[in-house]
Amino acid sequence: MSSRLTPLPVSELTPEQQEAHARIARFREVKPDGQIGGPFDPWIRSPELARRMVSFGNFIWERTTLDRRVVELSICMTARFWRSNVEWVAHARTAKQFGVSDQTLDDVLHLRVPAKAPADEQLAVEVSRAIHETHELPKPLYDRAVTTFGERGLAELIATIGYYTTVSMTLNVFAVPVAEGEETPFPR
């Protein structure tokens, strides 16, 4: 699948778009044609949106109090819910780098609670699934999440799910393709 977007040459970006592009390029590799990939090429069309989304994403990546395994599993669960190939491919790989097992990722891919995973990973999957399926947390699940992650951690987990929901929708709507040669779990 190819993107629905016409590539924007860097030389044709407005000053505001150039500033947003430069900000993103500080932490993400830019392709030889100047494209950034992921949700950033769609977002750069609205430079203020791009700046704000990058700032939000950087908080999740650099400042959250949550363990990276928990963050990455919530992202993978979000990618699974939205059937976002780009998000799944990128974050399943990252989840593995932070110690999430192949079995746990397979469970997430098939919408199973990962029975053999550590308790915090299981809980991250349960919270993510409840948010996506029912749009709320039942009181017992809420209480477990607060006990495990704290109120701050739960707020950050919900924000992570929300941010990556926006990322997944952006990737899907604009048909952003996965890198050549990558296996995709969700047929299009």
C-alpha positions, -999 to +999 in steps of 0.1 A: +000+000+000+013+035-008+005+066+012-024+088+002-002+118+007+017+136-020+052+141-006+061+176+004+096+186-008+115+202+021+122+231-002+085+238-005+077+238+032+065+270+048+087+285+075+064+270+101+066+236+085+104+239+082+106+246+119+084+216+127+104+194+103+136+205+120+122+197+154+112+162+144+145+156+125+163+161+159+151+127+171+139+108+140+159+098+109+148+118+078+147+099+045+169+110+016+138+127+000+132+147+031+102+127+042+100+117+079+076+088+078+052+076+105+025+101+114+048+130+110+044+135+073+006+140+077+010+161+108+036+185+092+008+198+070-004+215+102+028+227+118+013+237+152-003+202+154+030+186+145+049+206+172+023+198+199+020+161+190+058+158+190+060+174+224+033+150+237+051+120+222+084+131+237+068+132+272+056+096+267+090+086+255+113+105+279+093+116+310+067+089+319+070+072+352+059+039+337+082+011+329+089+010+291+075-026+289+041-013+301+043+017+277+052-005+247+025-031+255-002-004+257+010+010+224+010-025+209-025-031+222-036+002+207-020-008+174-038-041+176-072-025+183-068+000+154-052-026+131-023-002+125+005-021+107+030+007+110+025+011+147+025-026+154+057-032+134+076-004+151+064-010+186+064-048+187+101-045+178+107-019+206+087-039+231+111-068+225+141-045+230+127-036+264+121-073+274+086-081+263+085-118+252+074-130+218+046-150+236+032-119+252+032-101+219+015-130+202-011-130+230-017-092+224-019-098+186-047-124+193-064-103+220-055-127+248-044-116+283-008-128+284-010-154+312+027-160+315+037-123+315+046-103+346+016-089+365+023-053+354+024-064+317-009-083+321-025-053+337-013-029+310-030-052+284-062-055+305-064-017+310-057-010+273-082-035+262-109-022+285-103+014+273-106+004+237-135-019+240-157-002+267-142+033+268-139+031+306-123+011+334-145-010+357-139-002+394-120-034+402-096-029+372-092+008+381-083-001+417-057-027+405-043-001+381-040+025+408-024+000+432+001-011+406+009+021+387-003+049+411-027+076+401+000+094+382+010+063+363-025+055+354-030+090+341+001+086+320-010+051+308-044+065+296-026+095+279-003+070+262-033+050+249-049+082+237-018+095+220-012+063+202-048+061+192-043+094+174-011+080+158-028+048+147-058+067+132-034+090+114-014+062+100-045+043+088-064+073+073-033+085+054-024+049+044+012+053+056+030+022+044+053+000+065+089-002+054+096-024+024+100-060+034+083-058+068+056-084+076+023-069+084-002-086+107-033-067+095-042-072+059-053-042+039 
